[in-house]
Amino acid sequence: MSGRLSGRVAIVTGGARGVGAAIAERFRAEGAATFAFDLSAKDSVSDDGKASVVGGDVTNDEDIARLVNTAMERFGRIDILVNNAAILQPLTTMSFRDIDLNQWDAILRVNLRGAYQMARAIVPVMEAQGYGRIINIGSSTAFFGAPIAPYAASKAGLVAFAYTLARELGPSGITANTIALGLVDGPSLEEQPPEAVAGAKAFLMGMRAVKQDQGPESVADAAVFLSSEESRFITGQTLFVDGGAIMH
């Protein structure tokens, strides 16, 4: 790799598997020290000290504070925040009338409020150092009325949140953008009913201009770009990494 993130320190929420793990691994390959923050993970550190896993909840301020303190004690800075942690509801067509309020609250609590809590804790560090990159992992479902209302609403909220962050934090040298991904192969899909996954893939394949399955590395590539110096004048934008499905 070219070392495009050499010397940077990155936090990736939901970073122990799937898209989050792919982003964290790619960041490390590009020279960044990485912290994968994940509810399902146990604390660990690589032999070279550059790749860490920290167990914790993006909606728990104490867990977040422990993560931030660990990163600051070891490296003295935090340059990149990727808000990737998310709950994906079952891939079944469901009218908004039939959604359980507890399910609605749980999805928005993690997917949207969690991103806010992470930014609230880390932005002061970025402001103090005069540099930062914030990337929200969104979804193209936020843009075409997908029948998964809580998930789509939470991802639409991330786009709006990135706009606010971009405008407010730009003078401090901090950019904020969203990556809107498609249906990505990985553990989240493996937990869904096979027939639901097959139906969703068939539907989205019909919409995509690029007629192939989407792997997590496609999102990791975009995240590296938005975290690098190459994107220094890009903020408040949504980058669609969905094979062109958004055009439909």
C-alpha positions as CSV (number, residue, x, y, z in Angstrom):
1,M,0.0,0.0,0.0
2,S,1.0,3.6,-0.5
3,G,0.8,4.8,3.1
4,R,-1.8,7.4,2.4
5,L,-2.8,7.5,6.1
6,S,0.7,7.2,7.6
7,G,0.8,8.7,11.0
8,R,-3.0,9.0,11.4
9,V,-5.1,7.5,14.2
10,A,-8.5,6.1,13.3
11,I,-11.6,4.9,15.2
12,V,-14.0,2.7,13.3
13,T,-17.2,1.8,15.1
14,G,-18.6,-1.7,14.4
15,G,-15.1,-2.4,13.4
16,A,-14.7,-6.0,14.4
17,R,-16.5,-7.6,11.4
18,G,-18.0,-6.9,8.0
19,V,-17.6,-3.5,6.4
20,G,-16.1,-2.0,9.6
21,A,-13.4,-4.7,9.8
22,A,-12.6,-4.1,6.1
23,I,-12.2,-0.4,6.7
24,A,-10.0,-0.9,9.8
25,E,-7.8,-3.4,8.0
26,R,-7.4,-1.1,4.9
27,F,-6.6,1.9,7.1
28,R,-3.9,-0.1,8.9
29,A,-2.5,-1.2,5.5
30,E,-2.3,2.5,4.6
31,G,-0.3,3.3,7.7
32,A,-2.9,4.4,10.2
33,A,-3.1,3.2,13.8
34,T,-6.6,1.8,14.2
35,F,-9.2,1.2,16.9
36,A,-12.1,-1.1,16.1
37,F,-14.8,-0.2,18.6
38,D,-17.4,-3.0,18.7
39,L,-20.0,-4.2,21.1
40,S,-19.4,-7.8,20.3
41,A,-15.6,-7.7,20.7
42,K,-13.1,-8.1,23.5
43,D,-10.1,-5.8,24.0
44,S,-7.0,-6.8,22.1
45,V,-3.9,-5.2,20.6
46,S,-1.7,-6.4,17.7
47,D,1.9,-7.2,18.2
48,D,3.0,-3.9,16.6
49,G,0.5,-1.9,18.7
50,K,-1.0,-0.4,15.6
51,A,-4.3,-2.3,15.5
52,S,-6.5,-2.4,18.5
53,V,-10.0,-3.8,19.3
54,V,-11.9,-2.1,22.1
55,G,-15.2,-3.6,23.3
56,G,-17.9,-1.1,23.9
57,D,-21.3,0.4,23.0
58,V,-21.6,3.5,20.9
59,T,-24.6,4.6,23.0
60,N,-22.7,4.4,26.3
61,D,-20.8,7.5,27.1
62,E,-18.5,5.7,29.6
63,D,-17.5,3.1,27.0
64,I,-16.8,5.9,24.5
65,A,-14.7,7.9,27.1
66,R,-12.6,4.8,27.8
67,L,-12.0,4.4,24.0
68,V,-11.0,8.0,23.6
69,N,-8.8,8.0,26.7
70,T,-7.0,4.8,25.4
71,A,-6.4,6.3,22.0
72,M,-5.1,9.6,23.5
73,E,-2.8,7.9,26.0
74,R,-1.2,5.7,23.3
75,F,-1.0,8.1,20.4
76,G,-2.0,11.6,21.6
77,R,-4.4,12.3,18.7
78,I,-7.5,11.0,16.9
79,D,-7.6,11.9,13.2
80,I,-10.4,9.8,11.7
81,L,-13.8,8.7,13.0
82,V,-15.9,6.3,10.9
83,N,-19.5,5.9,12.2
84,N,-20.2,2.4,10.9
85,A,-21.9,0.7,13.9
86,A,-25.5,-0.2,12.9
87,I,-28.5,-2.5,13.5
88,L,-30.0,-3.9,10.3
89,Q,-33.6,-4.8,10.7
90,P,-34.9,-8.0,9.0
91,L,-34.8,-7.7,5.2
92,T,-38.6,-8.2,4.8
93,T,-41.0,-5.8,3.2
94,M,-42.9,-4.2,6.0
95,S,-45.4,-1.3,6.1
96,F,-44.4,1.5,8.4
97,R,-47.7,0.8,10.2
98,D,-46.5,-2.6,11.3
99,I,-43.2,-1.6,12.9
100,D,-42.8,-2.1,16.6
101,L,-41.9,1.1,18.4
102,N,-39.2,-0.8,20.4
103,Q,-37.6,-1.8,17.1
104,W,-37.8,1.7,15.8
105,D,-36.2,3.1,18.9
106,A,-33.4,0.5,19.0
107,I,-32.4,1.0,15.4
108,L,-32.3,4.8,15.6
109,R,-30.6,4.7,19.0
110,V,-27.6,2.8,17.6
111,N,-27.5,4.0,14.0
112,L,-28.1,7.7,14.5
113,R,-27.8,8.6,18.2
114,G,-24.6,6.5,18.5
115,A,-23.0,8.5,15.7
116,Y,-23.8,11.7,17.5
117,Q,-22.4,10.4,20.8
118,M,-19.2,9.4,19.1
119,A,-18.8,12.7,17.4
120,R,-19.6,14.6,20.5
121,A,-16.8,12.9,22.3
122,I,-14.1,13.0,19.6
123,V,-14.7,16.3,17.9
124,P,-13.0,18.3,20.8
125,V,-9.9,16.3,20.1
126,M,-10.0,17.1,16.4
127,E,-10.7,20.7,17.1
128,A,-7.7,21.0,19.4
129,Q,-5.4,19.5,16.8
130,G,-6.9,21.5,13.9
131,Y,-7.6,18.4,11.8
132,G,-10.2,15.7,11.4
133,R,-12.1,13.4,9.1
134,I,-15.5,12.2,10.0
135,I,-17.2,9.6,7.8
136,N,-20.8,8.3,8.3
137,I,-21.6,5.0,6.8
138,G,-25.0,5.5,5.2
139,S,-27.1,3.6,2.8
140,S,-28.8,4.1,-0.6
141,T,-32.0,2.9,1.1
142,A,-32.3,6.4,2.5
143,F,-32.9,7.8,-0.9
144,F,-35.5,5.6,-2.6
145,G,-38.3,4.8,-0.1
146,A,-37.1,1.3,0.9
147,P,-39.7,-0.6,2.9
148,I,-37.5,-0.8,5.9
149,A,-38.5,2.5,7.5
150,P,-36.4,2.6,10.7
151,Y,-33.2,1.6,9.0
152,A,-33.7,4.0,6.1
153,A,-34.7,6.9,8.4
154,S,-31.6,6.3,10.5
155,K,-29.3,6.4,7.5
156,A,-31.0,9.5,6.1
157,G,-30.4,11.1,9.5
158,L,-26.7,10.4,9.1
159,V,-26.6,12.3,5.8
160,A,-28.2,15.3,7.5
161,F,-25.9,15.0,10.5
162,A,-22.8,15.0,8.2
163,Y,-24.1,18.3,6.6
164,T,-24.3,19.9,10.0
165,L,-20.9,18.7,11.0
166,A,-19.4,19.8,7.7
167,R,-20.7,23.3,8.0
168,E,-20.0,23.7,11.7
169,L,-16.5,22.1,11.9
170,G,-15.0,23.2,8.5
171,P,-13.3,26.2,10.1
172,S,-11.5,23.9,12.5
173,G,-10.0,21.8,9.6
174,I,-12.5,19.0,10.0
175,T,-14.4,17.4,7.1
176,A,-17.5,15.3,7.3
177,N,-19.0,13.1,4.6
178,T,-21.3,10.1,4.1
179,I,-20.7,6.9,2.2
180,A,-24.0,5.5,1.0
181,L,-23.5,1.8,0.3
182,G,-25.6,-0.8,-1.3
183,L,-26.3,-4.4,-0.2
184,V,-22.9,-5.6,0.9
185,D,-21.9,-9.2,1.3
186,G,-20.8,-10.1,4.8
187,P,-21.9,-11.3,8.3
188,S,-24.9,-9.0,8.5
189,L,-26.5,-10.7,5.4
190,E,-25.5,-14.1,6.7
191,E,-27.8,-13.5,9.7
192,Q,-30.8,-12.8,7.5
193,P,-33.2,-15.4,6.1
194,P,-31.7,-16.8,2.9
195,E,-34.9,-16.2,0.9
196,A,-35.0,-12.5,2.0
197,V,-31.3,-12.0,1.0
198,A,-31.9,-13.6,-2.4
199,G,-34.9,-11.4,-3.0
200,A,-33.1,-8.2,-2.0
201,K,-30.1,-9.1,-4.1
202,A,-32.3,-9.8,-7.1
203,F,-34.1,-6.5,-6.7
204,L,-30.9,-4.5,-6.3
205,M,-29.1,-6.3,-9.1
206,G,-31.8,-5.1,-11.4
207,M,-31.2,-1.5,-10.2
208,R,-27.4,-1.6,-10.4
209,A,-25.4,-0.5,-13.4
210,V,-22.5,-2.6,-12.2
211,K,-23.9,-6.2,-12.4
212,Q,-21.9,-7.9,-9.6
213,D,-22.2,-8.5,-5.9
214,Q,-20.7,-5.8,-3.6
215,G,-18.0,-6.7,-1.2
216,P,-16.9,-4.7,1.8
217,E,-13.6,-3.7,0.2
218,S,-15.5,-1.3,-2.1
219,V,-16.5,0.7,0.9
220,A,-13.1,0.5,2.5
221,D,-11.6,2.0,-0.7
222,A,-14.0,4.9,-0.5
223,A,-13.3,5.4,3.2
224,V,-9.5,5.6,2.6
225,F,-10.1,8.3,0.0
226,L,-12.3,10.4,2.2
227,S,-9.8,10.0,5.1
228,S,-6.8,11.0,3.0
229,E,-5.3,14.4,2.0
230,E,-6.7,13.8,-1.5
231,S,-10.2,14.7,-0.1
232,R,-9.1,17.7,1.8
233,F,-11.5,20.0,-0.1
234,I,-14.5,17.6,0.0
235,T,-17.0,18.0,2.8
236,G,-20.7,17.7,3.3
237,Q,-21.0,15.2,0.5
238,T,-22.6,11.8,0.0
239,L,-20.5,9.4,-2.0
240,F,-22.7,6.6,-3.4
241,V,-20.9,3.3,-3.4
242,D,-23.7,1.1,-4.7
243,G,-22.9,0.1,-8.2
244,G,-25.1,2.9,-9.6
245,A,-28.3,1.7,-8.0
246,I,-29.1,5.2,-6.9
247,M,-29.6,6.2,-10.6
248,H,-32.8,4.2,-10.6
